[in-house]
Amino acid sequence: MRYLVFGLLAFIFFSGVAFSFNAEMAKRFDAMFSQMTPEVLAMRPCQITTKEILNMIKKKEDFVILDIRTPAETKLVASAYEKTIVIPMNELFRPENLKKLPKDKKIAVLCHTGDRAAAATIALRAVGFENAYQFKGGITEYAREVGRTATEYVKD
């Protein structure tokens, strides 16, 4: 009987936790996502493509690549761009790491396929980094595009 009562109390406690609702957090997300109208999304305001990155490099524009992949991923394949900041996604929002990010130039957020970069970009913009852009397609697309067009960008 004691186990039955304990089990019932545990079920009630955990089901209450599982169904709890954080209204304040929902308000913050509403403020952020309500701006993402179909018209805004069609413009892709938070994305940057590999071609745009390569043109920025060619024009010697001042920007950084923020590589948020895991240490294992960056050990296998790293960005050769000299202005790359490597901060794994799970460490990105620590105050000491946010201080490493520039506020006065574009930040192209890079991951493997672009999915984690999309989430990190939205979060960075939510905390004030309006200069953050998702590196569309991630390092996978970057490698594919550079392989196709590298000679166009290495000519002086």
Phi and psi in radians as a Rosetta constraint file:
Dihedral C 1 N 2 CA 2 C 2 CIRCULARHARMONIC -1.054 0.35
Dihedral N 2 CA 2 C 2 N 3 CIRCULARHARMONIC -0.714 0.35
Dihedral C 2 N 3 CA 3 C 3 CIRCULARHARMONIC -1.150 0.35
Dihedral N 3 CA 3 C 3 N 4 CIRCULARHARMONIC -0.618 0.35
Dihedral C 3 N 4 CA 4 C 4 CIRCULARHARMONIC -1.155 0.35
Dihedral N 4 CA 4 C 4 N 5 CIRCULARHARMONIC -0.776 0.35
Dihedral C 4 N 5 CA 5 C 5 CIRCULARHARMONIC -1.137 0.35
Dihedral N 5 CA 5 C 5 N 6 CIRCULARHARMONIC -0.796 0.35
Dihedral C 5 N 6 CA 6 C 6 CIRCULARHARMONIC -1.043 0.35
Dihedral N 6 CA 6 C 6 N 7 CIRCULARHARMONIC -0.772 0.35
Dihedral C 6 N 7 CA 7 C 7 CIRCULARHARMONIC -1.099 0.35
Dihedral N 7 CA 7 C 7 N 8 CIRCULARHARMONIC -0.717 0.35
Dihedral C 7 N 8 CA 8 C 8 CIRCULARHARMONIC -1.144 0.35
Dihedral N 8 CA 8 C 8 N 9 CIRCULARHARMONIC -0.767 0.35
Dihedral C 8 N 9 CA 9 C 9 CIRCULARHARMONIC -1.113 0.35
Dihedral N 9 CA 9 C 9 N 10 CIRCULARHARMONIC -0.727 0.35
Dihedral C 9 N 10 CA 10 C 10 CIRCULARHARMONIC -1.085 0.35
Dihedral N 10 CA 10 C 10 N 11 CIRCULARHARMONIC -0.743 0.35
Dihedral C 10 N 11 CA 11 C 11 CIRCULARHARMONIC -1.075 0.35
Dihedral N 11 CA 11 C 11 N 12 CIRCULARHARMONIC -0.794 0.35
Dihedral C 11 N 12 CA 12 C 12 CIRCULARHARMONIC -1.104 0.35
Dihedral N 12 CA 12 C 12 N 13 CIRCULARHARMONIC -0.768 0.35
Dihedral C 12 N 13 CA 13 C 13 CIRCULARHARMONIC -1.093 0.35
Dihedral N 13 CA 13 C 13 N 14 CIRCULARHARMONIC -0.913 0.35
Dihedral C 13 N 14 CA 14 C 14 CIRCULARHARMONIC -1.230 0.35
Dihedral N 14 CA 14 C 14 N 15 CIRCULARHARMONIC -0.566 0.35
Dihedral C 14 N 15 CA 15 C 15 CIRCULARHARMONIC -1.225 0.35
Dihedral N 15 CA 15 C 15 N 16 CIRCULARHARMONIC -0.579 0.35
Dihedral C 15 N 16 CA 16 C 16 CIRCULARHARMONIC -1.167 0.35
Dihedral N 16 CA 16 C 16 N 17 CIRCULARHARMONIC -0.683 0.35
Dihedral C 16 N 17 CA 17 C 17 CIRCULARHARMONIC -1.173 0.35
Dihedral N 17 CA 17 C 17 N 18 CIRCULARHARMONIC -0.746 0.35
Dihedral C 17 N 18 CA 18 C 18 CIRCULARHARMONIC -1.147 0.35
Dihedral N 18 CA 18 C 18 N 19 CIRCULARHARMONIC -0.526 0.35
Dihedral C 18 N 19 CA 19 C 19 CIRCULARHARMONIC -1.799 0.35
Dihedral N 19 CA 19 C 19 N 20 CIRCULARHARMONIC 0.207 0.35
Dihedral C 19 N 20 CA 20 C 20 CIRCULARHARMONIC -1.230 0.35
Dihedral N 20 CA 20 C 20 N 21 CIRCULARHARMONIC 2.721 0.35
Dihedral C 20 N 21 CA 21 C 21 CIRCULARHARMONIC -2.268 0.35
Dihedral N 21 CA 21 C 21 N 22 CIRCULARHARMONIC 2.198 0.35
Dihedral C 21 N 22 CA 22 C 22 CIRCULARHARMONIC -1.703 0.35
Dihedral N 22 CA 22 C 22 N 23 CIRCULARHARMONIC 1.644 0.35
Dihedral C 22 N 23 CA 23 C 23 CIRCULARHARMONIC -1.122 0.35
Dihedral N 23 CA 23 C 23 N 24 CIRCULARHARMONIC -0.652 0.35
Dihedral C 23 N 24 CA 24 C 24 CIRCULARHARMONIC -1.141 0.35
Dihedral N 24 CA 24 C 24 N 25 CIRCULARHARMONIC -0.757 0.35
Dihedral C 24 N 25 CA 25 C 25 CIRCULARHARMONIC -1.127 0.35
Dihedral N 25 CA 25 C 25 N 26 CIRCULARHARMONIC -0.699 0.35
Dihedral C 25 N 26 CA 26 C 26 CIRCULARHARMONIC -1.072 0.35
Dihedral N 26 CA 26 C 26 N 27 CIRCULARHARMONIC -0.671 0.35
Dihedral C 26 N 27 CA 27 C 27 CIRCULARHARMONIC -1.098 0.35
Dihedral N 27 CA 27 C 27 N 28 CIRCULARHARMONIC -0.725 0.35
Dihedral C 27 N 28 CA 28 C 28 CIRCULARHARMONIC -1.127 0.35
Dihedral N 28 CA 28 C 28 N 29 CIRCULARHARMONIC -0.773 0.35
Dihedral C 28 N 29 CA 29 C 29 CIRCULARHARMONIC -1.154 0.35
Dihedral N 29 CA 29 C 29 N 30 CIRCULARHARMONIC -0.647 0.35
Dihedral C 29 N 30 CA 30 C 30 CIRCULARHARMONIC -1.072 0.35
Dihedral N 30 CA 30 C 30 N 31 CIRCULARHARMONIC -0.788 0.35
Dihedral C 30 N 31 CA 31 C 31 CIRCULARHARMONIC -1.057 0.35
Dihedral N 31 CA 31 C 31 N 32 CIRCULARHARMONIC -0.645 0.35
Dihedral C 31 N 32 CA 32 C 32 CIRCULARHARMONIC -1.326 0.35
Dihedral N 32 CA 32 C 32 N 33 CIRCULARHARMONIC -0.859 0.35
Dihedral C 32 N 33 CA 33 C 33 CIRCULARHARMONIC -1.405 0.35
Dihedral N 33 CA 33 C 33 N 34 CIRCULARHARMONIC -0.349 0.35
Dihedral C 33 N 34 CA 34 C 34 CIRCULARHARMONIC -1.165 0.35
Dihedral N 34 CA 34 C 34 N 35 CIRCULARHARMONIC -0.350 0.35
Dihedral C 34 N 35 CA 35 C 35 CIRCULARHARMONIC -1.373 0.35
Dihedral N 35 CA 35 C 35 N 36 CIRCULARHARMONIC -0.240 0.35
Dihedral C 35 N 36 CA 36 C 36 CIRCULARHARMONIC -1.519 0.35
Dihedral N 36 CA 36 C 36 N 37 CIRCULARHARMONIC 1.147 0.35
Dihedral C 36 N 37 CA 37 C 37 CIRCULARHARMONIC -1.291 0.35
Dihedral N 37 CA 37 C 37 N 38 CIRCULARHARMONIC 2.861 0.35
Dihedral C 37 N 38 CA 38 C 38 CIRCULARHARMONIC -0.975 0.35
Dihedral N 38 CA 38 C 38 N 39 CIRCULARHARMONIC -0.621 0.35
Dihedral C 38 N 39 CA 39 C 39 CIRCULARHARMONIC -1.158 0.35
Dihedral N 39 CA 39 C 39 N 40 CIRCULARHARMONIC -0.756 0.35
Dihedral C 39 N 40 CA 40 C 40 CIRCULARHARMONIC -1.165 0.35
Dihedral N 40 CA 40 C 40 N 41 CIRCULARHARMONIC -0.764 0.35
Dihedral C 40 N 41 CA 41 C 41 CIRCULARHARMONIC -1.113 0.35
Dihedral N 41 CA 41 C 41 N 42 CIRCULARHARMONIC -0.586 0.35
Dihedral C 41 N 42 CA 42 C 42 CIRCULARHARMONIC -1.125 0.35
Dihedral N 42 CA 42 C 42 N 43 CIRCULARHARMONIC -0.495 0.35
Dihedral C 42 N 43 CA 43 C 43 CIRCULARHARMONIC -1.401 0.35
Dihedral N 43 CA 43 C 43 N 44 CIRCULARHARMONIC -0.245 0.35
Dihedral C 43 N 44 CA 44 C 44 CIRCULARHARMONIC 0.910 0.35
Dihedral N 44 CA 44 C 44 N 45 CIRCULARHARMONIC 0.997 0.35
Dihedral C 44 N 45 CA 45 C 45 CIRCULARHARMONIC -1.208 0.35
Dihedral N 45 CA 45 C 45 N 46 CIRCULARHARMONIC -0.320 0.35
Dihedral C 45 N 46 CA 46 C 46 CIRCULARHARMONIC -1.895 0.35
Dihedral N 46 CA 46 C 46 N 47 CIRCULARHARMONIC 0.234 0.35
Dihedral C 46 N 47 CA 47 C 47 CIRCULARHARMONIC -2.030 0.35
Dihedral N 47 CA 47 C 47 N 48 CIRCULARHARMONIC 2.653 0.35
Dihedral C 47 N 48 CA 48 C 48 CIRCULARHARMONIC -2.400 0.35
Dihedral N 48 CA 48 C 48 N 49 CIRCULARHARMONIC 2.378 0.35
Dihedral C 48 N 49 CA 49 C 49 CIRCULARHARMONIC -1.643 0.35
Dihedral N 49 CA 49 C 49 N 50 CIRCULARHARMONIC 2.909 0.35
Dihedral C 49 N 50 CA 50 C 50 CIRCULARHARMONIC -1.057 0.35
Dihedral N 50 CA 50 C 50 N 51 CIRCULARHARMONIC -0.739 0.35
Dihedral C 50 N 51 CA 51 C 51 CIRCULARHARMONIC -1.045 0.35
Dihedral N 51 CA 51 C 51 N 52 CIRCULARHARMONIC -0.713 0.35
Dihedral C 51 N 52 CA 52 C 52 CIRCULARHARMONIC -1.129 0.35
Dihedral N 52 CA 52 C 52 N 53 CIRCULARHARMONIC -0.730 0.35
Dihedral C 52 N 53 CA 53 C 53 CIRCULARHARMONIC -1.058 0.35
Dihedral N 53 CA 53 C 53 N 54 CIRCULARHARMONIC -0.836 0.35
Dihedral C 53 N 54 CA 54 C 54 CIRCULARHARMONIC -1.093 0.35
Dihedral N 54 CA 54 C 54 N 55 CIRCULARHARMONIC -0.662 0.35
Dihedral C 54 N 55 CA 55 C 55 CIRCULARHARMONIC -1.159 0.35
Dihedral N 55 CA 55 C 55 N 56 CIRCULARHARMONIC -0.659 0.35
Dihedral C 55 N 56 CA 56 C 56 CIRCULARHARMONIC -1.122 0.35
Dihedral N 56 CA 56 C 56 N 57 CIRCULARHARMONIC -0.690 0.35
Dihedral C 56 N 57 CA 57 C 57 CIRCULARHARMONIC -1.132 0.35
Dihedral N 57 CA 57 C 57 N 58 CIRCULARHARMONIC -0.790 0.35
Dihedral C 57 N 58 CA 58 C 58 CIRCULARHARMONIC -1.053 0.35
Dihedral N 58 CA 58 C 58 N 59 CIRCULARHARMONIC -0.684 0.35
Dihedral C 58 N 59 CA 59 C 59 CIRCULARHARMONIC -1.467 0.35
Dihedral N 59 CA 59 C 59 N 60 CIRCULARHARMONIC 0.009 0.35
Dihedral C 59 N 60 CA 60 C 60 CIRCULARHARMONIC 1.021 0.35
Dihedral N 60 CA 60 C 60 N 61 CIRCULARHARMONIC 0.659 0.35
Dihedral C 60 N 61 CA 61 C 61 CIRCULARHARMONIC -1.231 0.35
Dihedral N 61 CA 61 C 61 N 62 CIRCULARHARMONIC 2.632 0.35
Dihedral C 61 N 62 CA 62 C 62 CIRCULARHARMONIC -1.601 0.35
Dihedral N 62 CA 62 C 62 N 63 CIRCULARHARMONIC 1.912 0.35
Dihedral C 62 N 63 CA 63 C 63 CIRCULARHARMONIC -2.665 0.35
Dihedral N 63 CA 63 C 63 N 64 CIRCULARHARMONIC 2.952 0.35
Dihedral C 63 N 64 CA 64 C 64 CIRCULARHARMONIC -2.197 0.35
Dihedral N 64 CA 64 C 64 N 65 CIRCULARHARMONIC 2.660 0.35
Dihedral C 64 N 65 CA 65 C 65 CIRCULARHARMONIC -1.783 0.35
Dihedral N 65 CA 65 C 65 N 66 CIRCULARHARMONIC 2.199 0.35
Dihedral C 65 N 66 CA 66 C 66 CIRCULARHARMONIC -1.800 0.35
Dihedral N 66 CA 66 C 66 N 67 CIRCULARHARMONIC 1.868 0.35
Dihedral C 66 N 67 CA 67 C 67 CIRCULARHARMONIC -1.588 0.35
Dihedral N 67 CA 67 C 67 N 68 CIRCULARHARMONIC 1.957 0.35
Dihedral C 67 N 68 CA 68 C 68 CIRCULARHARMONIC -1.812 0.35
Dihedral N 68 CA 68 C 68 N 69 CIRCULARHARMONIC 0.248 0.35
Dihedral C 68 N 69 CA 69 C 69 CIRCULARHARMONIC -1.257 0.35
Dihedral N 69 CA 69 C 69 N 70 CIRCULARHARMONIC 2.925 0.35
Dihedral C 69 N 70 CA 70 C 70 CIRCULARHARMONIC -1.236 0.35
Dihedral N 70 CA 70 C 70 N 71 CIRCULARHARMONIC 2.780 0.35
Dihedral C 70 N 71 CA 71 C 71 CIRCULARHARMONIC -0.974 0.35
Dihedral N 71 CA 71 C 71 N 72 CIRCULARHARMONIC -0.648 0.35
Dihedral C 71 N 72 CA 72 C 72 CIRCULARHARMONIC -1.111 0.35
Dihedral N 72 CA 72 C 72 N 73 CIRCULARHARMONIC -0.713 0.35
Dihedral C 72 N 73 CA 73 C 73 CIRCULARHARMONIC -1.156 0.35
Dihedral N 73 CA 73 C 73 N 74 CIRCULARHARMONIC -0.795 0.35
Dihedral C 73 N 74 CA 74 C 74 CIRCULARHARMONIC -1.237 0.35
Dihedral N 74 CA 74 C 74 N 75 CIRCULARHARMONIC -0.419 0.35
Dihedral C 74 N 75 CA 75 C 75 CIRCULARHARMONIC -1.214 0.35
Dihedral N 75 CA 75 C 75 N 76 CIRCULARHARMONIC -0.615 0.35
Dihedral C 75 N 76 CA 76 C 76 CIRCULARHARMONIC -1.366 0.35
Dihedral N 76 CA 76 C 76 N 77 CIRCULARHARMONIC -0.797 0.35
Dihedral C 76 N 77 CA 77 C 77 CIRCULARHARMONIC -2.418 0.35
Dihedral N 77 CA 77 C 77 N 78 CIRCULARHARMONIC 2.032 0.35
Dihedral C 77 N 78 CA 78 C 78 CIRCULARHARMONIC -2.008 0.35
Dihedral N 78 CA 78 C 78 N 79 CIRCULARHARMONIC 2.702 0.35
Dihedral C 78 N 79 CA 79 C 79 CIRCULARHARMONIC -1.305 0.35
Dihedral N 79 CA 79 C 79 N 80 CIRCULARHARMONIC 2.284 0.35
Dihedral C 79 N 80 CA 80 C 80 CIRCULARHARMONIC -1.529 0.35
Dihedral N 80 CA 80 C 80 N 81 CIRCULARHARMONIC -0.109 0.35
Dihedral C 80 N 81 CA 81 C 81 CIRCULARHARMONIC -1.153 0.35
Dihedral N 81 CA 81 C 81 N 82 CIRCULARHARMONIC 2.232 0.35
Dihedral C 81 N 82 CA 82 C 82 CIRCULARHARMONIC -1.123 0.35
Dihedral N 82 CA 82 C 82 N 83 CIRCULARHARMONIC -0.453 0.35
Dihedral C 82 N 83 CA 83 C 83 CIRCULARHARMONIC -1.747 0.35
Dihedral N 83 CA 83 C 83 N 84 CIRCULARHARMONIC 0.911 0.35
Dihedral C 83 N 84 CA 84 C 84 CIRCULARHARMONIC -1.806 0.35
Dihedral N 84 CA 84 C 84 N 85 CIRCULARHARMONIC 2.289 0.35
Dihedral C 84 N 85 CA 85 C 85 CIRCULARHARMONIC -1.877 0.35
Dihedral N 85 CA 85 C 85 N 86 CIRCULARHARMONIC 2.157 0.35
Dihedral C 85 N 86 CA 86 C 86 CIRCULARHARMONIC -1.837 0.35
Dihedral N 86 CA 86 C 86 N 87 CIRCULARHARMONIC 1.972 0.35
Dihedral C 86 N 87 CA 87 C 87 CIRCULARHARMONIC -2.434 0.35
Dihedral N 87 CA 87 C 87 N 88 CIRCULARHARMONIC 1.944 0.35
Dihedral C 87 N 88 CA 88 C 88 CIRCULARHARMONIC -0.979 0.35
Dihedral N 88 CA 88 C 88 N 89 CIRCULARHARMONIC 2.535 0.35
Dihedral C 88 N 89 CA 89 C 89 CIRCULARHARMONIC -0.933 0.35
Dihedral N 89 CA 89 C 89 N 90 CIRCULARHARMONIC -0.681 0.35
Dihedral C 89 N 90 CA 90 C 90 CIRCULARHARMONIC -1.225 0.35
Dihedral N 90 CA 90 C 90 N 91 CIRCULARHARMONIC -0.143 0.35
Dihedral C 90 N 91 CA 91 C 91 CIRCULARHARMONIC -2.012 0.35
Dihedral N 91 CA 91 C 91 N 92 CIRCULARHARMONIC -0.037 0.35
Dihedral C 91 N 92 CA 92 C 92 CIRCULARHARMONIC -1.038 0.35
Dihedral N 92 CA 92 C 92 N 93 CIRCULARHARMONIC -0.725 0.35
Dihedral C 92 N 93 CA 93 C 93 CIRCULARHARMONIC -1.610 0.35
Dihedral N 93 CA 93 C 93 N 94 CIRCULARHARMONIC 0.268 0.35
Dihedral C 93 N 94 CA 94 C 94 CIRCULARHARMONIC -1.283 0.35
Dihedral N 94 CA 94 C 94 N 95 CIRCULARHARMONIC 2.440 0.35
Dihedral C 94 N 95 CA 95 C 95 CIRCULARHARMONIC -0.913 0.35
Dihedral N 95 CA 95 C 95 N 96 CIRCULARHARMONIC -0.720 0.35
Dihedral C 95 N 96 CA 96 C 96 CIRCULARHARMONIC -1.153 0.35
Dihedral N 96 CA 96 C 96 N 97 CIRCULARHARMONIC -0.488 0.35
Dihedral C 96 N 97 CA 97 C 97 CIRCULARHARMONIC -1.448 0.35
Dihedral N 97 CA 97 C 97 N 98 CIRCULARHARMONIC -0.645 0.35
Dihedral C 97 N 98 CA 98 C 98 CIRCULARHARMONIC -1.090 0.35
Dihedral N 98 CA 98 C 98 N 99 CIRCULARHARMONIC -0.546 0.35
Dihedral C 98 N 99 CA 99 C 99 CIRCULARHARMONIC -1.157 0.35
Dihedral N 99 CA 99 C 99 N 100 CIRCULARHARMONIC -0.371 0.35
Dihedral C 99 N 100 CA 100 C 100 CIRCULARHARMONIC -1.340 0.35
Dihedral N 100 CA 100 C 100 N 101 CIRCULARHARMONIC -0.266 0.35
Dihedral C 100 N 101 CA 101 C 101 CIRCULARHARMONIC -1.531 0.35
Dihedral N 101 CA 101 C 101 N 102 CIRCULARHARMONIC 2.359 0.35
Dihedral C 101 N 102 CA 102 C 102 CIRCULARHARMONIC -1.296 0.35
Dihedral N 102 CA 102 C 102 N 103 CIRCULARHARMONIC 2.624 0.35
Dihedral C 102 N 103 CA 103 C 103 CIRCULARHARMONIC -1.875 0.35
Dihedral N 103 CA 103 C 103 N 104 CIRCULARHARMONIC -0.135 0.35
Dihedral C 103 N 104 CA 104 C 104 CIRCULARHARMONIC -1.923 0.35
Dihedral N 104 CA 104 C 104 N 105 CIRCULARHARMONIC 0.143 0.35
Dihedral C 104 N 105 CA 105 C 105 CIRCULARHARMONIC -2.594 0.35
Dihedral N 105 CA 105 C 105 N 106 CIRCULARHARMONIC 2.819 0.35
Dihedral C 105 N 106 CA 106 C 106 CIRCULARHARMONIC -1.074 0.35
Dihedral N 106 CA 106 C 106 N 107 CIRCULARHARMONIC 2.498 0.35
Dihedral C 106 N 107 CA 107 C 107 CIRCULARHARMONIC -2.067 0.35
Dihedral N 107 CA 107 C 107 N 108 CIRCULARHARMONIC 2.006 0.35
Dihedral C 107 N 108 CA 108 C 108 CIRCULARHARMONIC -1.670 0.35
Dihedral N 108 CA 108 C 108 N 109 CIRCULARHARMONIC 1.924 0.35
Dihedral C 108 N 109 CA 109 C 109 CIRCULARHARMONIC -1.495 0.35
Dihedral N 109 CA 109 C 109 N 110 CIRCULARHARMONIC 2.084 0.35
Dihedral C 109 N 110 CA 110 C 110 CIRCULARHARMONIC -1.994 0.35
Dihedral N 110 CA 110 C 110 N 111 CIRCULARHARMONIC 2.360 0.35
Dihedral C 110 N 111 CA 111 C 111 CIRCULARHARMONIC -2.409 0.35
Dihedral N 111 CA 111 C 111 N 112 CIRCULARHARMONIC -2.783 0.35
Dihedral C 111 N 112 CA 112 C 112 CIRCULARHARMONIC -1.260 0.35
Dihedral N 112 CA 112 C 112 N 113 CIRCULARHARMONIC -0.893 0.35
Dihedral C 112 N 113 CA 113 C 113 CIRCULARHARMONIC -2.112 0.35
Dihedral N 113 CA 113 C 113 N 114 CIRCULARHARMONIC -0.143 0.35
Dihedral C 113 N 114 CA 114 C 114 CIRCULARHARMONIC 1.847 0.35
Dihedral N 114 CA 114 C 114 N 115 CIRCULARHARMONIC -0.241 0.35
Dihedral C 114 N 115 CA 115 C 115 CIRCULARHARMONIC -1.194 0.35
Dihedral N 115 CA 115 C 115 N 116 CIRCULARHARMONIC -0.879 0.35
Dihedral C 115 N 116 CA 116 C 116 CIRCULARHARMONIC -1.138 0.35
Dihedral N 116 CA 116 C 116 N 117 CIRCULARHARMONIC -0.619 0.35
Dihedral C 116 N 117 CA 117 C 117 CIRCULARHARMONIC -1.093 0.35
Dihedral N 117 CA 117 C 117 N 118 CIRCULARHARMONIC -0.637 0.35
Dihedral C 117 N 118 CA 118 C 118 CIRCULARHARMONIC -1.087 0.35
Dihedral N 118 CA 118 C 118 N 119 CIRCULARHARMONIC -0.825 0.35
Dihedral C 118 N 119 CA 119 C 119 CIRCULARHARMONIC -1.113 0.35
Dihedral N 119 CA 119 C 119 N 120 CIRCULARHARMONIC -0.781 0.35
Dihedral C 119 N 120 CA 120 C 120 CIRCULARHARMONIC -1.144 0.35
Dihedral N 120 CA 120 C 120 N 121 CIRCULARHARMONIC -0.666 0.35
Dihedral C 120 N 121 CA 121 C 121 CIRCULARHARMONIC -1.113 0.35
Dihedral N 121 CA 121 C 121 N 122 CIRCULARHARMONIC -0.786 0.35
Dihedral C 121 N 122 CA 122 C 122 CIRCULARHARMONIC -1.060 0.35
Dihedral N 122 CA 122 C 122 N 123 CIRCULARHARMONIC -0.764 0.35
Dihedral C 122 N 123 CA 123 C 123 CIRCULARHARMONIC -1.173 0.35
Dihedral N 123 CA 123 C 123 N 124 CIRCULARHARMONIC -0.728 0.35
Dihedral C 123 N 124 CA 124 C 124 CIRCULARHARMONIC -1.070 0.35
Dihedral N 124 CA 124 C 124 N 125 CIRCULARHARMONIC -0.754 0.35
Dihedral C 124 N 125 CA 125 C 125 CIRCULARHARMONIC -1.130 0.35
Dihedral N 125 CA 125 C 125 N 126 CIRCULARHARMONIC -0.624 0.35
Dihedral C 125 N 126 CA 126 C 126 CIRCULARHARMONIC -1.129 0.35
Dihedral N 126 CA 126 C 126 N 127 CIRCULARHARMONIC -0.522 0.35
Dihedral C 126 N 127 CA 127 C 127 CIRCULARHARMONIC -1.672 0.35
Dihedral N 127 CA 127 C 127 N 128 CIRCULARHARMONIC 0.094 0.35
Dihedral C 127 N 128 CA 128 C 128 CIRCULARHARMONIC 2.056 0.35
Dihedral N 128 CA 128 C 128 N 129 CIRCULARHARMONIC -0.036 0.35
Dihedral C 128 N 129 CA 129 C 129 CIRCULARHARMONIC -1.605 0.35
Dihedral N 129 CA 129 C 129 N 130 CIRCULARHARMONIC 1.348 0.35
Dihedral C 129 N 130 CA 130 C 130 CIRCULARHARMONIC -1.197 0.35
Dihedral N 130 CA 130 C 130 N 131 CIRCULARHARMONIC -0.152 0.35
Dihedral C 130 N 131 CA 131 C 131 CIRCULARHARMONIC -1.628 0.35
Dihedral N 131 CA 131 C 131 N 132 CIRCULARHARMONIC 0.195 0.35
Dihedral C 131 N 132 CA 132 C 132 CIRCULARHARMONIC -1.602 0.35
Dihedral N 132 CA 132 C 132 N 133 CIRCULARHARMONIC 2.390 0.35
Dihedral C 132 N 133 CA 133 C 133 CIRCULARHARMONIC -2.350 0.35
Dihedral N 133 CA 133 C 133 N 134 CIRCULARHARMONIC 2.437 0.35
Dihedral C 133 N 134 CA 134 C 134 CIRCULARHARMONIC -1.281 0.35
Dihedral N 134 CA 134 C 134 N 135 CIRCULARHARMONIC 2.212 0.35
Dihedral C 134 N 135 CA 135 C 135 CIRCULARHARMONIC -1.359 0.35
Dihedral N 135 CA 135 C 135 N 136 CIRCULARHARMONIC 1.672 0.35
Dihedral C 135 N 136 CA 136 C 136 CIRCULARHARMONIC -1.027 0.35
Dihedral N 136 CA 136 C 136 N 137 CIRCULARHARMONIC 2.218 0.35
Dihedral C 136 N 137 CA 137 C 137 CIRCULARHARMONIC 1.509 0.35
Dihedral N 137 CA 137 C 137 N 138 CIRCULARHARMONIC -0.188 0.35
Dihedral C 137 N 138 CA 138 C 138 CIRCULARHARMONIC 1.136 0.35
Dihedral N 138 CA 138 C 138 N 139 CIRCULARHARMONIC -2.859 0.35
Dihedral C 138 N 139 CA 139 C 139 CIRCULARHARMONIC -1.189 0.35
Dihedral N 139 CA 139 C 139 N 140 CIRCULARHARMONIC -0.395 0.35
Dihedral C 139 N 140 CA 140 C 140 CIRCULARHARMONIC -1.103 0.35
Dihedral N 140 CA 140 C 140 N 141 CIRCULARHARMONIC -0.883 0.35
Dihedral C 140 N 141 CA 141 C 141 CIRCULARHARMONIC -1.197 0.35
Dihedral N 141 CA 141 C 141 N 142 CIRCULARHARMONIC -0.641 0.35
Dihedral C 141 N 142 CA 142 C 142 CIRCULARHARMONIC -1.026 0.35
Dihedral N 142 CA 142 C 142 N 143 CIRCULARHARMONIC -0.847 0.35
Dihedral C 142 N 143 CA 143 C 143 CIRCULARHARMONIC -1.113 0.35
Dihedral N 143 CA 143 C 143 N 144 CIRCULARHARMONIC -0.722 0.35
Dihedral C 143 N 144 CA 144 C 144 CIRCULARHARMONIC -1.093 0.35
Dihedral N 144 CA 144 C 144 N 145 CIRCULARHARMONIC -0.830 0.35
Dihedral C 144 N 145 CA 145 C 145 CIRCULARHARMONIC -1.202 0.35
Dihedral N 145 CA 145 C 145 N 146 CIRCULARHARMONIC -0.731 0.35
Dihedral C 145 N 146 CA 146 C 146 CIRCULARHARMONIC -1.103 0.35
Dihedral N 146 CA 146 C 146 N 147 CIRCULARHARMONIC -0.671 0.35
Dihedral C 146 N 147 CA 147 C 147 CIRCULARHARMONIC -1.079 0.35
Dihedral N 147 CA 147 C 147 N 148 CIRCULARHARMONIC -0.602 0.35
Dihedral C 147 N 148 CA 148 C 148 CIRCULARHARMONIC -1.359 0.35
Dihedral N 148 CA 148 C 148 N 149 CIRCULARHARMONIC -0.631 0.35
Dihedral C 148 N 149 CA 149 C 149 CIRCULARHARMONIC -2.186 0.35
Dihedral N 149 CA 149 C 149 N 150 CIRCULARHARMONIC 0.252 0.35
Dihedral C 149 N 150 CA 150 C 150 CIRCULARHARMONIC -0.963 0.35
Dihedral N 150 CA 150 C 150 N 151 CIRCULARHARMONIC -0.711 0.35
Dihedral C 150 N 151 CA 151 C 151 CIRCULARHARMONIC -1.110 0.35
Dihedral N 151 CA 151 C 151 N 152 CIRCULARHARMONIC -0.465 0.35
Dihedral C 151 N 152 CA 152 C 152 CIRCULARHARMONIC -1.173 0.35
Dihedral N 152 CA 152 C 152 N 153 CIRCULARHARMONIC -0.475 0.35
Dihedral C 152 N 153 CA 153 C 153 CIRCULARHARMONIC -1.787 0.35
Dihedral N 153 CA 153 C 153 N 154 CIRCULARHARMONIC -0.212 0.35
Dihedral C 153 N 154 CA 154 C 154 CIRCULARHARMONIC -1.678 0.35
Dihedral N 154 CA 154 C 154 N 155 CIRCULARHARMONIC -0.153 0.35
Dihedral C 154 N 155 CA 155 C 155 CIRCULARHARMONIC -1.275 0.35
Dihedral N 155 CA 155 C 155 N 156 CIRCULARHARMONIC 2.494 0.35
